[in-house]
């Protein structure tokens, strides 16, 4: 299975072609699916291009992509870099009216087990992102880890901060 990450935490400051609006993301999604992607990972943006977990934005982008593509699974980031307060992130997740198919949870973040549990409680799939051996150890010790749909492993370059 090939999952395409359409924008990540990058912004137009990183590259002018980074898709930020729902329409731009939907257009890029269509291109990546035609090129072979089976699933999409999206960092949701508000009207100003800032990453967000607000219900209206979380609904708008996946709905725009689904209108264009139909049933391609869509996952979104729940990274602490979007919103550091885990209580507020969970509160926002509970306010979502249109649900993504899954969320990505960074196990290195101190609240990862709560974010994953909130997603699973809401009927949203969770993928548990690991970046280190300690992430793996933490993940297997997490209650409910077996309920996560998959475990992507990110390789980090050691020559960069």
C-alpha positions, 0 to 999 in steps of 0.5 A: 500500500502506498500512502501519499503525504500531500503537504505535511508540516511544510508551508508555502514558505518551504515551497510555493507549490505546497497544497494548502487549500481544500481545492489544492489538496484535492487536485494533488490527491487526484494526481497522486491516486492516478500515480498509484497512491492508495491512501492519503495523509493530509495536514489540515489547514485553515483559511490562512494556511495554518495547520489546524484541528478545528472541526470546520476545517477537518470537515472541509478538506476531506469532503472536498477530496472525497467529492473529487475521488470518492472512497480513497482512505484519508488520514490526518495528522494529530501532531502536537506541533499543530496544537500542543495541549492534548486536552484541547486536541481531544476536545477538538477531535470530539467536535469533528462532524465529518470524520477522517478514516484514520489519524496519525499519532506520533508515539514520541509525543507524551500524550500519544496514548490519549490521542489514539484512545480518543480516535478509537473511541470516536470510531476513527482508525489510528496509525501509530508513528514510530521514529525510534527504539524507545517509541517502539517500546512505548507503543507495545506498552500502550493499552490498546496498541493492538487496536491501531491499524498500522505502525508506520516507521519513520527514519530520521536523518542523524546529520540534521537537528 
